Amino acid sequence: MPVTKLLLRNFLILSFFLVSCKNKNASPWTGDCPMERLDWMEVSSGYDSKEVIELAGKIATSAKADASQVLKGSGDMNVKADFESSLRNTINSTSKQKIKVSQEFYEAYIKQRTGTCNIWKALHDGTLKSESAQKQAEEMFIKISSQFAQVQEEEKKRSPTYS
């Protein structure tokens, strides 16, 4: 693993733990992270697979759009107080109501949540100034996109509607 990747990963993990240990009742993020809230999801065996497939697809597409936006900002050492996130817009519009989701969807969401919120915070507070750090942010959004594309495909395989 290249040194810059290792340093960024360690920085993100360390910053998460430091912030979250500071105040046990507060969220470790600013409230602006698109994936911070979990209260809109309910894991249920009675979930609507079509809705989960659609949602996973929307998250995959919006994360990919964010990745390309971060890449466009590479070289601009002033990233990204004005970063307009497609992922954020998708989650915000979706989370206005409670949605039943599969266990796999919920686990994928949780798995990507910490890294995404740390990248999000770094984009907004100006921590990601180097091109390599911006590349890491882009890779994180691409990883989210591929994770949810995979959830979408697995759900399609399980769904009688898509078989």
MARBA-3410 file (N, C-alpha, C, O; in Angstrom, 1 decimal):
163
0.9,-1.2,0.0,0.0,0.0,0.0,0.9,1.2,0.0,1.8,1.4,0.9 ~ 0.7,2.1,-1.0,1.5,3.3,-1.0,1.4,4.1,0.3,0.4,4.1,1.0 ~ 2.5,4.8,0.6,2.5,5.6,1.9,1.4,6.6,2.0,0.8,6.7,3.1 ~ 1.0,7.3,0.9,0.0,8.3,1.0,-1.4,7.7,1.3,-2.2,8.2,2.1 ~ -1.6,6.5,0.7,-2.9,5.8,1.0,-2.9,5.4,2.5,-3.9,5.5,3.2
-1.8,4.8,2.9,-1.7,4.4,4.3,-1.9,5.5,5.3,-2.6,5.4,6.3 ~ -1.3,6.6,5.0,-1.4,7.8,5.9,-2.8,8.4,5.9,-3.3,8.7,6.9 ~ -3.4,8.5,4.7,-4.8,9.0,4.7,-5.8,8.0,5.4,-6.6,8.5,6.1 ~ -5.6,6.7,5.2,-6.5,5.8,5.8,-6.3,5.9,7.4,-7.3,5.9,8.1 ~ -5.1,5.9,7.8,-4.8,6.0,9.3,-5.3,7.3,9.8,-5.9,7.4,10.9
-5.2,8.4,9.1,-5.7,9.7,9.5,-7.2,9.6,9.7,-7.8,10.1,10.6 ~ -7.9,9.0,8.7,-9.4,9.0,8.7,-9.8,8.1,9.9,-10.8,8.5,10.6 ~ -9.2,7.0,10.1,-9.6,6.1,11.2,-9.3,6.8,12.6,-10.1,6.8,13.5 ~ -8.1,7.4,12.7,-7.8,8.1,13.9,-8.7,9.3,14.2,-9.1,9.5,15.3 ~ -9.0,10.1,13.2,-9.9,11.2,13.4,-11.3,10.8,13.8,-11.9,11.4,14.6
-11.7,9.7,13.2,-13.0,9.2,13.6,-13.1,8.8,15.1,-14.0,9.2,15.8 ~ -12.1,8.1,15.6,-12.0,7.7,17.0,-11.8,8.8,17.9,-12.5,8.9,19.0 ~ -11.0,9.8,17.6,-10.8,10.9,18.4,-12.0,11.8,18.6,-12.4,12.1,19.7 ~ -12.7,12.0,17.5,-13.9,12.8,17.5,-15.0,12.1,18.2,-15.7,12.7,19.0 ~ -15.2,10.8,18.0,-16.3,10.0,18.6,-16.1,9.8,20.1,-17.0,9.6,20.8
-14.8,9.8,20.5,-14.6,9.6,22.0,-14.7,10.9,22.8,-14.9,10.8,24.0 ~ -14.6,12.0,22.1,-14.7,13.3,22.7,-16.0,13.5,23.5,-16.0,14.0,24.6 ~ -17.1,13.2,22.8,-18.4,13.4,23.5,-19.3,12.2,23.1,-19.7,12.1,21.9 ~ -19.6,11.3,24.0,-20.3,10.1,23.7,-21.7,10.3,23.1,-22.2,9.4,22.4 ~ -22.3,11.4,23.4,-23.7,11.7,23.0,-23.7,12.3,21.6,-24.8,12.4,21.0
-22.6,12.9,21.2,-22.6,13.6,19.9,-22.2,12.6,18.8,-21.4,11.7,19.0 ~ -22.6,13.0,17.6,-22.2,12.3,16.4,-20.7,12.7,16.1,-20.4,13.8,16.4 ~ -19.9,11.8,15.6,-18.6,12.1,15.3,-18.5,13.0,14.0,-17.4,13.5,13.7 ~ -19.5,13.2,13.3,-19.5,14.1,12.1,-20.3,15.3,12.4,-21.0,15.5,13.4 ~ -20.3,16.2,11.4,-20.9,17.6,11.6,-22.4,17.6,11.4,-23.1,18.6,11.6
-23.0,16.5,10.9,-24.4,16.5,10.6,-24.6,16.7,9.1,-25.7,16.6,8.6 ~ -23.5,16.9,8.4,-23.6,17.2,6.9,-23.3,15.9,6.1,-23.6,15.9,4.9 ~ -22.8,14.9,6.7,-22.4,13.7,6.0,-23.7,13.0,5.4,-24.6,12.8,6.2 ~ -23.6,12.7,4.1,-24.8,12.1,3.6,-25.2,10.7,4.1,-26.4,10.3,4.1 ~ -24.3,10.0,4.7,-24.6,8.6,5.2,-24.6,8.6,6.7,-24.6,7.5,7.3
-24.6,9.7,7.4,-24.5,9.7,8.8,-25.7,9.1,9.5,-25.6,8.2,10.4 ~ -26.9,9.4,9.1,-28.1,9.0,9.8,-28.5,7.5,9.3,-28.3,7.1,8.2 ~ -29.0,6.8,10.3,-29.4,5.4,10.0,-30.9,5.2,10.4,-31.4,4.1,10.0 ~ -31.5,6.2,11.0,-32.8,6.0,11.5,-33.9,5.8,10.5,-35.0,5.4,10.8 ~ -33.6,6.1,9.2,-34.6,5.9,8.1,-34.7,4.5,7.6,-35.6,4.2,6.8
-33.7,3.6,8.0,-33.7,2.3,7.6,-34.2,1.3,8.7,-33.9,1.5,9.9 ~ -34.9,0.3,8.3,-35.3,-0.8,9.2,-35.0,-2.1,8.5,-35.6,-2.4,7.4 ~ -34.2,-2.9,9.1,-33.9,-4.2,8.6,-35.1,-5.1,8.8,-35.6,-5.2,9.9 ~ -35.6,-5.7,7.7,-36.8,-6.5,7.8,-36.8,-7.6,6.8,-36.3,-7.4,5.6 ~ -37.3,-8.8,7.1,-37.4,-9.8,6.1,-38.6,-9.5,5.2,-38.7,-10.1,4.1
-39.4,-8.6,5.6,-40.6,-8.2,4.8,-40.3,-7.0,3.9,-41.3,-6.2,3.6 ~ -39.1,-6.7,3.5,-38.8,-5.6,2.7,-39.2,-5.7,1.3,-39.4,-6.9,0.8 ~ -39.4,-4.6,0.6,-39.8,-4.7,-0.8,-38.5,-4.7,-1.6,-37.7,-3.8,-1.7 ~ -38.2,-5.9,-2.3,-37.0,-6.1,-3.0,-36.8,-5.1,-4.1,-35.7,-4.6,-4.4 ~ -37.9,-4.7,-4.8,-37.8,-3.8,-5.9,-37.4,-2.4,-5.4,-36.6,-1.7,-6.0
-37.8,-2.0,-4.2,-37.4,-0.7,-3.6,-36.0,-0.7,-3.2,-35.2,0.2,-3.4 ~ -35.5,-1.9,-2.7,-34.1,-2.0,-2.3,-33.2,-2.0,-3.5,-32.1,-1.4,-3.5 ~ -33.6,-2.7,-4.6,-32.9,-2.7,-5.8,-32.7,-1.3,-6.4,-31.7,-0.9,-6.8 ~ -33.8,-0.6,-6.4,-33.8,0.8,-6.9,-33.0,1.7,-6.0,-32.2,2.5,-6.6 ~ -33.1,1.6,-4.7,-32.3,2.4,-3.8,-30.8,2.1,-4.0,-30.0,3.1,-4.0
-30.4,0.9,-4.0,-29.0,0.5,-4.2,-28.5,1.1,-5.5,-27.3,1.5,-5.6 ~ -29.3,1.0,-6.6,-28.9,1.6,-7.8,-28.7,3.1,-7.8,-27.7,3.6,-8.3 ~ -29.6,3.8,-7.1,-29.5,5.2,-6.9,-28.2,5.6,-6.2,-27.5,6.6,-6.5 ~ -27.9,4.9,-5.1,-26.7,5.2,-4.3,-25.5,4.9,-5.1,-24.5,5.7,-5.1 ~ -25.5,3.8,-5.9,-24.3,3.4,-6.7,-24.1,4.5,-7.8,-22.9,5.0,-8.0
-25.1,5.0,-8.4,-25.0,6.0,-9.5,-24.6,7.4,-8.9,-23.7,8.0,-9.4 ~ -25.1,7.7,-7.7,-24.8,9.0,-7.2,-23.4,9.0,-6.6,-22.7,10.1,-6.7 ~ -22.9,7.9,-6.0,-21.5,7.8,-5.5,-20.6,7.9,-6.7,-19.5,8.5,-6.6 ~ -20.9,7.3,-7.8,-20.0,7.4,-9.0,-20.0,8.8,-9.5,-18.9,9.3,-9.9 ~ -21.1,9.5,-9.5,-21.1,11.0,-9.9,-20.2,11.8,-9.0,-19.5,12.7,-9.4
-20.3,11.5,-7.7,-19.4,12.2,-6.7,-17.9,11.9,-7.0,-17.1,12.8,-6.9 ~ -17.6,10.7,-7.3,-16.2,10.3,-7.6,-15.7,11.2,-8.8,-14.6,11.7,-8.7 ~ -16.5,11.3,-9.8,-16.1,12.1,-11.0,-16.0,13.6,-10.6,-15.1,14.3,-11.2 ~ -16.8,14.1,-9.8,-16.7,15.5,-9.3,-15.4,15.7,-8.5,-14.8,16.7,-8.7 ~ -15.1,14.8,-7.7,-13.9,14.9,-6.9,-12.7,14.9,-7.8,-11.7,15.7,-7.7
-12.7,14.0,-8.8,-11.6,13.9,-9.8,-11.5,15.2,-10.6,-10.3,15.6,-10.8 ~ -12.6,15.8,-10.9,-12.5,17.1,-11.6,-11.8,18.1,-10.8,-11.2,19.0,-11.3 ~ -12.0,18.0,-9.5,-11.3,19.0,-8.6,-9.9,18.7,-8.3,-9.2,19.6,-7.8 ~ -9.4,17.6,-8.8,-7.9,17.3,-8.6,-7.1,18.3,-9.2,-7.3,18.8,-10.3 ~ -6.1,18.7,-8.5,-5.2,19.8,-8.9,-5.6,21.1,-8.4,-4.8,22.0,-8.3
-6.9,21.2,-8.1,-7.4,22.5,-7.5,-7.2,22.3,-6.0,-8.0,21.6,-5.3 ~ -6.2,22.9,-5.5,-5.8,22.7,-4.1,-6.8,23.3,-3.1,-6.5,23.4,-1.9 ~ -7.9,23.7,-3.6,-8.9,24.4,-2.7,-10.1,23.5,-2.6,-11.3,24.0,-2.6 ~ -10.0,22.2,-2.5,-11.2,21.3,-2.5,-11.8,21.4,-1.2,-11.1,21.2,-0.2 ~ -12.9,21.5,-1.1,-14.1,21.5,-1.9,-15.2,22.0,-1.0,-16.2,21.3,-0.8
-15.1,23.2,-0.5,-16.2,23.8,0.3,-17.5,23.8,-0.4,-18.5,23.8,0.2 ~ -17.4,23.9,-1.7,-18.7,24.0,-2.5,-19.1,22.7,-3.1,-19.9,22.7,-4.1 ~ -18.5,21.6,-2.7,-18.8,20.3,-3.2,-20.2,20.0,-3.1,-20.8,19.9,-2.0 ~ -20.9,19.8,-4.3,-22.3,19.5,-4.3,-22.5,18.0,-4.6,-22.1,17.5,-5.6 ~ -22.9,17.3,-3.6,-22.9,15.9,-3.6,-24.2,15.3,-4.1,-25.3,15.5,-3.6
-24.1,14.5,-5.1,-25.2,13.7,-5.7,-25.6,12.6,-4.6,-26.8,12.4,-4.4 ~ -24.7,12.0,-4.0,-24.9,11.0,-2.9,-25.7,11.7,-1.8,-26.7,11.1,-1.3 ~ -25.3,12.8,-1.4,-26.0,13.5,-0.3,-27.5,13.8,-0.7,-28.4,13.6,0.1 ~ -27.7,14.3,-1.9,-29.1,14.6,-2.4,-29.9,13.3,-2.4,-31.1,13.3,-2.1 ~ -29.3,12.2,-2.9,-30.0,10.9,-2.9,-30.4,10.4,-1.5,-31.6,10.1,-1.3
-29.5,10.4,-0.6,-29.8,10.0,0.8,-30.8,10.9,1.4,-31.7,10.4,2.1 ~ -30.6,12.2,1.3,-31.5,13.2,1.9,-33.0,13.0,1.4,-33.9,13.0,2.2 ~ -33.1,12.8,0.1,-34.5,12.6,-0.4,-35.1,11.3,0.0,-36.3,11.1,0.2 ~ -34.2,10.2,0.1,-34.7,8.9,0.5,-35.0,8.8,2.0,-36.0,8.1,2.3 ~ -34.3,9.5,2.8,-34.4,9.3,4.2,-35.5,10.1,4.9,-35.6,10.2,6.1
-36.4,10.7,4.1,-37.5,11.4,4.6,-38.6,10.5,5.1,-39.5,10.9,5.9 ~ -38.5,9.2,4.8,-39.5,8.2,5.3,-38.7,7.0,5.7,-37.6,6.8,5.2 ~ -39.3,6.2,6.5,-38.7,4.9,7.0,-38.8,3.9,5.8,-39.9,3.8,5.2 ~ -37.7,3.2,5.6,-37.7,2.2,4.5,-37.2,0.9,5.0,-36.2,0.8,5.7 ~ -37.9,-0.2,4.7,-37.5,-1.5,5.1,-36.4,-2.0,4.1,-36.7,-1.9,2.9
-35.3,-2.4,4.6,-34.2,-2.9,3.7,-33.8,-4.3,4.1,-34.1,-4.8,5.2 ~ -33.0,-4.9,3.3,-32.4,-6.2,3.5,-31.2,-6.1,4.5,-30.7,-5.0,4.6 ~ -30.9,-7.2,5.1,-29.7,-7.2,6.0,-28.5,-6.8,5.2,-27.6,-6.1,5.7 ~ -28.4,-7.4,4.0,-27.2,-7.1,3.1,-27.1,-5.6,2.8,-26.0,-5.1,2.8 ~ -28.2,-5.0,2.5,-28.1,-3.6,2.1,-27.7,-2.8,3.4,-26.8,-1.9,3.3
-28.2,-3.1,4.5,-27.9,-2.4,5.7,-26.4,-2.6,6.1,-25.7,-1.6,6.4 ~ -25.9,-3.8,5.9,-24.5,-4.0,6.2,-23.6,-3.3,5.2,-22.5,-2.8,5.6 ~ -23.9,-3.2,4.0,-23.1,-2.5,3.0,-23.1,-1.0,3.3,-22.1,-0.3,3.2 ~ -24.3,-0.5,3.8,-24.4,0.9,4.1,-23.5,1.2,5.3,-22.7,2.2,5.3 ~ -23.6,0.4,6.4,-22.7,0.5,7.6,-21.2,0.4,7.2,-20.4,1.2,7.7
-20.9,-0.5,6.4,-19.5,-0.7,6.0,-18.9,0.5,5.3,-17.7,0.8,5.5 ~ -19.7,1.2,4.5,-19.2,2.4,3.8,-19.3,3.7,4.6,-18.7,4.7,4.2 ~ -20.1,3.7,5.6,-20.5,4.9,6.3,-19.3,5.7,6.9,-19.2,6.9,6.7 ~ -18.5,5.0,7.7,-17.4,5.7,8.4,-16.4,6.4,7.5,-16.1,7.6,7.6 ~ -15.9,5.6,6.5,-15.0,6.2,5.6,-15.6,7.3,4.8,-14.9,8.3,4.5
-16.8,7.1,4.4,-17.5,8.2,3.6,-17.6,9.5,4.4,-17.3,10.5,3.9 ~ -18.1,9.3,5.6,-18.3,10.5,6.4,-16.9,11.2,6.8,-16.9,12.4,6.8 ~ -15.9,10.5,6.9,-14.6,11.1,7.2,-14.1,11.8,5.9,-13.5,12.9,6.0 ~ -14.3,11.2,4.8,-13.9,11.8,3.5,-14.7,13.1,3.3,-14.2,14.1,2.9 ~ -16.0,13.0,3.6,-16.9,14.1,3.4,-16.5,15.3,4.3,-16.4,16.4,3.8
-16.1,15.0,5.6,-15.7,16.0,6.5,-14.4,16.7,6.0,-14.2,17.9,6.0 ~ -13.5,15.8,5.5,-12.2,16.3,5.0,-12.4,17.2,3.8,-11.7,18.2,3.6 ~ -13.3,16.8,2.9,-13.6,17.6,1.7,-14.1,19.0,2.1,-13.7,20.0,1.5 ~ -14.9,19.1,3.1,-15.5,20.3,3.5,-14.6,21.2,4.5,-14.8,22.4,4.5 ~ -13.7,20.6,5.2,-12.9,21.4,6.1,-11.6,21.7,5.5,-10.7,22.4,6.1
-11.4,21.3,4.2,-10.1,21.7,3.5,-8.9,20.8,3.8,-7.8,21.2,3.4 ~ -9.1,19.7,4.5,-8.0,18.8,4.8,-7.5,18.1,3.5,-6.3,17.9,3.5 ~ -8.3,17.8,2.6,-7.9,17.2,1.3,-7.3,18.2,0.3,-8.1,18.6,-0.6 ~ -6.1,18.6,0.5,-5.5,19.6,-0.4,-4.6,19.0,-1.5,-4.5,19.5,-2.5 ~ -4.0,17.8,-1.2,-3.1,17.3,-2.2,-3.9,16.5,-3.2,-5.0,16.0,-2.9
-3.2,16.3,-4.4,-3.9,15.5,-5.4,-4.0,14.1,-5.0,-5.0,13.4,-5.3 ~ -3.1,13.5,-4.2,-3.2,12.1,-3.8,-4.3,11.9,-2.8,-5.0,10.9,-2.8 ~ -4.5,12.9,-2.0,-5.7,12.8,-1.0,-7.0,12.9,-1.8,-7.9,12.2,-1.4 ~ -7.0,13.8,-2.8,-8.3,13.9,-3.6,-8.5,12.6,-4.3,-9.7,12.2,-4.5 ~ -7.4,12.0,-4.8,-7.6,10.7,-5.5,-8.1,9.6,-4.5,-9.0,8.8,-4.9
-7.7,9.7,-3.3,-8.3,8.7,-2.2,-9.8,9.0,-2.1,-10.5,8.0,-1.9 ~ -10.2,10.2,-2.0,-11.6,10.5,-1.9,-12.4,10.0,-3.1,-13.4,9.4,-2.9 ~ -11.8,10.2,-4.3,-12.5,9.6,-5.5,-12.6,8.1,-5.4,-13.7,7.6,-5.7 ~ -11.5,7.5,-4.9,-11.6,6.0,-4.8,-12.6,5.5,-3.8,-13.2,4.5,-4.0 ~ -12.8,6.3,-2.7,-13.8,5.9,-1.7,-15.2,6.0,-2.3,-16.0,5.1,-2.1
-15.5,7.0,-3.1,-16.8,7.1,-3.7,-17.0,6.0,-4.8,-18.1,5.5,-4.9 ~ -15.9,5.6,-5.5,-16.0,4.5,-6.4,-16.3,3.2,-5.7,-17.0,2.4,-6.2 ~ -15.6,3.1,-4.6,-15.9,1.8,-3.7,-17.3,1.8,-3.3,-17.9,0.7,-3.3 ~ -17.9,2.9,-2.9,-19.3,2.9,-2.5,-20.1,2.5,-3.6,-21.1,1.7,-3.5 ~ -19.8,3.1,-4.8,-20.6,2.8,-6.0,-20.6,1.3,-6.3,-21.6,0.7,-6.6
-19.4,0.7,-6.3,-19.3,-0.7,-6.6,-20.0,-1.6,-5.6,-20.6,-2.6,-5.9 ~ -19.9,-1.2,-4.3,-20.5,-2.0,-3.2,-22.0,-2.0,-3.4,-22.6,-3.1,-3.3 ~ -22.6,-0.9,-3.7,-24.1,-0.8,-3.9,-24.5,-1.4,-5.2,-25.6,-1.9,-5.3 ~ -23.7,-1.3,-6.2,-24.0,-2.0,-7.5,-24.0,-3.5,-7.2,-24.9,-4.3,-7.8 ~ -23.1,-4.0,-6.4,-23.1,-5.4,-6.0,-24.3,-5.8,-5.2,-24.9,-6.9,-5.4
-24.7,-5.0,-4.2,-25.9,-5.2,-3.5,-27.1,-5.3,-4.4,-28.0,-6.2,-4.2 ~ -27.2,-4.4,-5.3,-28.3,-4.4,-6.3,-28.3,-5.7,-7.1,-29.4,-6.3,-7.3 ~ -27.2,-6.1,-7.6,-27.1,-7.4,-8.4,-27.5,-8.6,-7.5,-28.3,-9.5,-8.0 ~ -27.0,-8.7,-6.3,-27.4,-9.8,-5.4,-28.9,-9.8,-5.1,-29.5,-10.8,-5.1 ~ -29.4,-8.6,-4.9,-30.9,-8.5,-4.6,-31.7,-8.9,-5.9,-32.7,-9.6,-5.7
-31.2,-8.6,-7.0,-31.9,-9.0,-8.3,-31.9,-10.5,-8.4,-32.9,-11.1,-8.8 ~ -30.8,-11.1,-8.0,-30.7,-12.6,-8.1,-31.7,-13.3,-7.1,-32.3,-14.3,-7.4 ~ -31.9,-12.7,-5.9,-32.9,-13.2,-4.9,-34.3,-12.9,-5.2,-35.2,-13.6,-4.8 ~ -34.5,-11.8,-6.0,-35.9,-11.4,-6.3,-36.6,-12.2,-7.4,-36.0,-12.3,-8.5 ~ -37.8,-12.7,-7.1,-38.5,-13.4,-8.1,-38.9,-12.5,-9.3,-39.1,-13.0,-10.4
-39.0,-11.2,-9.1,-39.4,-10.3,-10.2,-38.3,-10.2,-11.2,-38.6,-10.0,-12.4 ~ -37.0,-10.3,-10.8,-35.9,-10.1,-11.7,-35.3,-11.5,-12.2,-34.4,-11.4,-13.0 ~ -35.8,-12.6,-11.7,-35.1,-13.9,-12.1,-35.4,-14.3,-13.5,-35.0,-15.3,-13.9
END
